[in-house]
Structure formats: structure tokens, C-alpha cells
């Protein structure tokens, strides 16, 4: 009943927040994206998106369609894999940021390896900017990491709100604000320091760690607070609602590819990640 191509376009519009942004991700004209949505709405017999000159939002039927579309595309992918005559092989060097590895990404990668036993997956975990540099040097084939709003590199998978976080019941003390952070060139570190300086707040770094496990331990020990994506907060940490702290804005999670034309293994991993994006950020 529902064309997978139309469903992919619909999910991309929902994820990107608009037709123009979705067209850039898919490599389609805005008119083509609009046509896909119109055809899907006709097939469903329902309005899926509420539009005005500035905003785009899901209707109640659109929210339901998101779940159905993900399930249909996932089942379609499994069927294609089952009936495929070819077996993908080769080395795939994949980089992922530390906070993503703490999500459901390991489970998605496990399923990927079960579906593609001929692919030799090599995983590197680190800071997004470091992984991006390594990919540019030819050391990685794909990177799943973060970028700042307004940057254009990579394929947008989702965007998330940045929040101040700490242990339950904690409150930010007066100046200086204690920070638990990754080392440079961490994007969340850069955003936090710029936001504090913009508001004229005094800060001090109480812990620096290369791993999210270390940051979580330091925050739980009361050494300071971290800046983190809201939907990927480590266990035991909660958002701190303190109106004296500056707003942090959003961060975007993206897939970066070393090659313009993806290899078979790279395309398979890209499809696995996009199909499971809702699992990875808990929506």
C-alpha cells in the first residue's frame, strides 16, 4: 500500500524539519519532496503534515505514520537481505562518538554484523572532531558523530537539545560554575564555554575525561556538571533547570562518508543506522 520511497522521504522530512532540508539530504528538489508527501497522503487518505509559512508539524495521523513507516522500512530491509543473492564482504572502518556508543548503537551494530557476516567491521570510538580528522586522513570510511547547527558536512540523522546535567537534586552553585568536560576539540565543551563567556559567567573545569564513563562518574561524585544532548543523558544524570545558566541551543547528529559513492558495506551500514535512528535517540 505504501511505497518505501515515499516513506523514506516522509521520515526524512520529519527528521529534518522541512521540505528544503529534506531535499538537501536526499538529493531531491523541494518540489519532488512535496510530491512524495502528497502521494503518501493520498495513499493514506489522511493529512500527515500541518503546514504554514513558517512551521511544519506532524498531525496526529502523521505521528502514527512515523511508527508505521519505520516498521515497514525495517521489514522491507530484512526481506531484501533475506532474498538477496549476493553477500557483502570487505573491511569497513567505522568511527562513532563516545555518547552514541553509550546508546543502542552496539545493539544496532550487532544486528548489522549478524545480517552481514562477510563484512569485517572495525570500530573506533572518540570525539567527533577527532574522528572527522581521521576520516579526512583516510583512516576511517564512515563516521557517526556530531556537528554544530549551521554546518553542512554529513547527512543529518537527528538534532537534539543540549542541556546542563548533573545528579538528581543537584543545583548549580554560584560562580565559578564547575564543569566536567571532554578535552578539546570537543564540540560540547566549546559550546558550554562560549555560552558562559557570552553571559559573563565565571567557570572552572573540575574534571577532563576522554570517556563518557569518566564524565558520568565525576558528575555523580558532585565535581561539576556536564553539557550533554538531552535524549542521550547517561544513566543517573538529569537535566538541571537553573534559569541563571545560559541557553545552549541544539547539536546535530550526522553520518559522514569518506566517499561520495558508497560501497556496498557502507550503504548497508548507513541504511541500518537511518532505519534505527528512533532507537538510538530514544524517540
GULUMKOL-995493 format. One record per atom (N, C-alpha, C): x, y, z. Coordinates in steps of 0.05 Angstrom, whole numbers, plus 5000, padded with zeros to 4 digits. Example, Ala and Ser with C-alpha at 12.3 -4.5 7.8 and 13.67 -1.06 7.14 Angstrom:
REM GULUMKOL-995493
526448865156/524649105156/526449345156/525749555142/527349795143/525850015157/
END
This chain:
REM GULUMKOL-995493
501749765000/500050005000/501750255000/503950255014/505650485017/508350445004/509050614985/511550604971/513850664990/515850484992/518150535011/519550805005/519750874979/521051134973/519551364985/516851354984/515351574996/515651575027/515751335039/516051325068/518851435076/520951375060/523551475067/523551785065/522251895045/522152185043/520552305066/518352175074/516752275096/518452275122/519852065128/521452045152/523752255152/524852305128/526952505126/525852785131/523552845120/522253105125/521753135155/520752925168/520152945197/522752985213/524852845204/527452865219/528753135214/528653235189/530053485182/528453735189/525753705192/524153935200/523154105177/523354005152/522454165130/523054035103/521654125082/521954015055/524754085043/525554335047/528154415035/530454265047/530454245074/532654095087/532553805080/530153685077/529953405070/530953365041/530353555024/531353534996/534353534994/535653695011/538553705011/539753445020/538453315040/539453055050/539052845029/536752845015/536052634996/537152684968/538052934964/538953004937/536653044918/534353144928/531953184912/531153474912/529653554892/528553824892/526353844912/525854094922/523654124941/520954044929/520654094904/518054024891/517753724890/519953574887/519753284887/519053184914/520353294935/519653224963/516753274968/515753504960/512953574964/511153374950/511953294926/510353104910/510252834924/512552754936/512552494950/510652504974/510652724989/508952745012/505952745003/505452884982/502652894972/501652624963/503452464950/502652194942/502252014966/503952044987/503651885011/500951955025/500352205027/497852295040/495452185024/495652184997/493552074981/493151784986/495351634988/495251344993/494051285020/494751455040/493751415067/490851515070/490151705053/487451835056/487352015080/489652105090/489752275113/491852495109/491452725123/493552925123/495552855144/498152855136/500252765154/501852995165/501953225151/503453455160/501753705160/502153865180/500754115183/502754335175/502054495154/503954685143/502854965146/504755155150/504155435147/506655565135/506855825134/509055955120/511655915136/511555865162/513955845178/514555575190/512355435197/512655185212/511654945198/512754715205/511854455195/511654275218/509254155222/508853975245/507253735236/507653515251/506053275246/503253295256/501353195241/498653165251/498652915268/496352855281/496152605297/496552365279/495452375254/495852155235/498752135226/500052375225/502852375217/504652245238/503952295264/505452165286/505151855283/502751765278/502351475274/503851375251/503951525229/505351435205/508351415209/509451575227/512351555233/512951265242/511351175261/511850905272/511450695251/509250715235/508750515214/510950525193/511850765185/513950785165/516550655173/517350695198/519750575208/519550275208/517150165217/516849875217/516749755189/515449895171/515249795143/518049795130/519550005133/522250025121/524149815134/523849775160/525549575173/524949295163/522349235160/521548975150/522348945121/522149155105/522949155077/525949095075/527549215092/530349175092/531048885099/529648775119/530248495126/529448305104/527248365090/526448195068/528448205045/529348445038/531348475017/533848325024/534748345049/537148195057/536747895055/534447805064/533847515063/533847395035/532747545016/532447444989/534747534971/536747674982/538947764966/540747534957/541547534932/543347324922/546247384928/546947624936/549647694940/550247734969/552647674977/553547715005/555747925005/555248135021/557148355022/559648275038/561948345028/564448285041/566248535041/568248535057/570248745057/570548875085/572649035087/573249175112/571749445112/570449505135/569049755138/570149885164/571550105162/572750245184/570750465193/569550425216/567350595225/568050735251/567650995252/568151155276/565551255288/565351245314/562851345328/563651505352/562151715358/562751875381/561951725407/563251805428/563051655454/560151635464/558651855462/555951845473/554151675457/554651635431/552951465414/553451175421/555951105428/556550825435/555150755461/554550955478/553150905503/550150885499/549150915474/546350885468/545850605458/543850565441/543250305430/544950235405/547050395399/548650345376/549950065377/551049975399/552249705399/550249485390/547649515399/545649315390/545149335360/545049585350/544749615321/547049495305/549449535315/551849425302/551849115304/550949015326/550748715329/548848605308/546548725305/544648635285/545848655257/547248875252/548548915226/550548695220/552148625240/554148405236/552848135232/550548095245/549147835241/547947825212/546948055203/545848065176/547948055154/550448155161/552548165141/555148045152/555147785156/557447655168/560047675152/559847745126/562147765109/563548035112/562348225126/563548495129/565248495154/567748575152/569548595174/569348885185/567748915206/567249185218/569349255238/570649475234/572749575252/571749835265/571349845291/570150065305/572250235319/572150495316/573850685330/571950885345/572450915371/570751095388/572451335396/571251575394/572751815401/571052065399/572352295400/570952555396/570252595367/568052715361/567052755334/569152895316/570253115326/572153265310/574753105305/575552945324/577952775320/577352565299/574952445301/574252235281/574052355253/572952595252/572652725226/575452775213/577352855230/580052895220/581352635211/580852425226/581952165218/580752065192/578152115188/576852035163/578052195140/578552455143/579752615122/582552525115/583852395135/586552295130/586452015118/584051905113/583851645100/583951415120/583751465146/583951255166/581251135172/579051265165/576351165171/574751195145/572751015142/570951025119/568351185125/567351155149/564851285157/565151375186/563751595192/563751695220/560851765227/560051685251/557451755262/558051935286/557652195282/558452385303/556652625304/557752855312/556253095316/557353335300/555553525295/556453775283/554854005295/555854245292/554454475302/552154555283/549954675293/547854775276/549054975256/548254955231/549255135211/551455015194/552754805205/554754665189/553454475170/554754425148/553454275126/554653995121/556953935133/558153675127/556453445140/556453225125/555052995136/552052985129/550852755134/547952705130/546552725157/544752915159/543252955184/541652705191/542052595216/540452375225/538352475245/539152645264/537252785281/538653015295/537053195305/538153415321/537153395350/538653485369/537953455397/538553705412/537153755433/537553985450/539853925470/541554125474/543654105494/542654205521/543354065542/542454145569/544754135589/544454285611/546254255633/545254015649/547053835658/546153595671/547953535695/546753405715/548153325739/546553125754/547353055779/545952855794/543152955803/541252785808/538652865817/538753035842/537253245843/537153415866/539353615867/541253615848/543453795848/542654075838/543954275847/543554545837/546254665831/546354835811/548854965803/549555175825/551855155836/552655355856/553355625843/553955825858/554656075847/557356065833/558156295821/560656295806/562956215824/564956075814/565055985786/563455725782/562355695757/560855455750/562755225746/562454995760/564254775757/563454605732/565354545716/564854395691/566354135691/564953925682/566153655677/565953625647/568153585633/568153605604/570153435590/569553385565/571553255547/573853455542/576153365533/578253545525/577653675498/579153875490/578953975462/579653755443/578453735419/576653935407/573753875411/572853795435/570053725440/568153955432/566053885418/564054085410/562454175434/561653995452/560054075475/561754255494/564254195496/566054365512/566054655500/566454665474/566554935461/563955085465/561654945461/559055075464/558655175493/559455015513/559055085541/560655335548/563255335540/564955555547/564155815533/563355795508/562356025493/559856145506/558055965514/555556055526/556056195553/557856085569/558456205595/559856475591/561756485573/563156735568/561256955557/559456865540/557457055528/555757185550/555157025571/553457125593/555157245615/557757255612/559457365633/559657205658/559256935655/559456765678/562356675682/563256635706/565856535713/565656235715/567556085704/567455795705/570155685712/570155435720/572655285725/572154995717/574154865705/573954595696/574954415719/573254245729/573954075752/574653795744/574053715720/574753445710/574853445680/576953315669/577153275640/577452975635/575752865618/575952575613/575452525583/576952335572/576452255544/574052075541/572951975563/570651785561/568251895575/565951815565/563351885578/563151755605/564251515608/564251375634/565651545655/567951665648/569351835667/567752095673/566552215653/564952455658/562552395676/561252165672/558952085688/559852045717/562051915721/563051865748/563652125763/564952315749/565552565761/563052725768/561152725750/558652875755/557152745778/556952485780/555652345802/557052395828/559652445827/561252495851/560952785860/559452945845/558953225853/561253415845/562953335827/565253505819/564353735801/562153705787/561153915769/558953805751/558253965732/556053895714/557053875686/555753705670/556453675642/554453805624/555253865600/553453955579/553153715560/550653635555/550253385541/547653395525/547353235505/544853215490/542753095508/540353205507/538253145526/537352855524/537052745500/535952475497/538052255502/540652335504/542752135508/544052165535/542652285555/543852335581/544752065593/547152055605/548051805618/546151735641/546051475648/544351375670/545251515696/543251595711/543751725737/543952025736/544152145712/544352435709/541752545699/541052785707/538552915699/539053195690/537253305674/537453585666/537153765690/538953975691/538854175712/537254415703/535054475715/533454715708/534254945726/536155105716/537055335730/536955575711/535155765716/534755995698/537256175696/539056145715/541456325713/543556225694/543255975685/545155865666/544355935637/546255985620/545656065593/544455835576/542755905557/541755705538/543955605521/543755355513/545955225499/545255155469/542655165462/541955105435/541954805429/542254745403/542054465394/544754365384/544854105380/547053975367/545953775348/547353725326/546253545305/548053295303/546653075301/548052815298/547952735268/550252675257/550552635228/552252395221/551852295197/553552085186/555352215165/557852165167/559852275148/561052045132/561352085106/562351885088/564951985075/566951815074/569451895061/569051905031/567451735020/567051724991/564251824983/564151964961/561552054951/559751824943/560951624929/559551384922/560151164942/558051084957/558450894978/558950614968/560650474982/561050184975/558650034986/558349774979/556149614988/556049595019/558249535032/558249535061/557549805074/558550025062/557950285073/555050355070/553850285047/551050335043/549350175062/550149925067/548649745085/548649855113/550949955122/551150065149/549650325151/549750495131/548250745130/545250685133/544250485118/541450415119/540650305146/542450155158/541850045185/541550265206/543350465204/543250685224/540850865220/540250935195/537951105190/535350965197/535150705192/532750555198/532250535228/534450555244/534250525273/534750785288/534551015274/535151265287/533351315311/530851225310/529051265332/529951105357/531150875353/532250725376/534650865388/536250985371/538751095380/538451345397/536351495392/535951735408/533351735424/532251495427/530151455446/527451585439/526951625413/524351745407/522251535401/
END
